[in-house]
Amino acid sequence: QEQQMRDWFGFVPTYLITVDASFCERANDTEFCYLLEHELYHIGVMRDEDGEIVYSDSSGLPKHYLA
């Protein structure tokens, strides 16, 4: 699967959201957006004990986790 991601995107994404094509075909725009928003809520930004966002030392970007 990693090679397929490299072939498609040129890199392996950190997160990949997969959805049911048959649902997406039937869903209206609002329902589809709700589905994607719901799936994105499973990705959280890491925070320290004071509630501050934790940043990666190597990239400088916020660290994430799957909730």
N, C-alpha and C positions, 0 to 999 in steps of 0.2 A: 504494500500500500504506500510506503514511503516513496518508492520509485515512481509510482503513478502520480503522486503529489508533485514531485520534482518535474515530471514530464509536463503536467498541466500548468503548474504555477511557477516553476523554476526554483522552488524551495518547499520545505515542509512547513506548513502553517502551525503555529502554536496551538490553535484551536480549530476544529472543524465541526461545523454544525450540519448534521444530516437530518432531513425531514422526509416524511412520507409523500412521495410524488402524487399518489392518488388523492390524498387530502388536499394538497396544494392545487391540484387541478380543479377541485370542487370549491375551494375556498375563495371568498371574495377578497378584495385588497385589504380590508380591515382585519379579517380573520387571519390572513397570511401574516400581516404585520404583528398581530397579537402573538402568533406562534413564534416568530423570530424573536420578539421582545422577551417572551417567556424563556426561550432557550438562552438568550444572552444573559438573563438574570442569574443563570447558573455559574457565570464567571464573575468572580469577585476580586477586588483590589485588596492586597494584603495591607494590614495596618499594624503598627506597633502598639505597645501597651498604653500609649498616650493617645491613640487614635489617629496618629499621623501616617500618611501613606509611606510604605516601604519601597525604596527604589533599588534597582539592581546596580551593583558596583560596576559591572562590565558594560551595561548598555545605557544606564542612566534613566531607563524607563521604569514605570511602576511595575512591581511584581504582582502577578495574578495567581489565582487558585480556582479550582472547580468546587463550587459549593454543593 
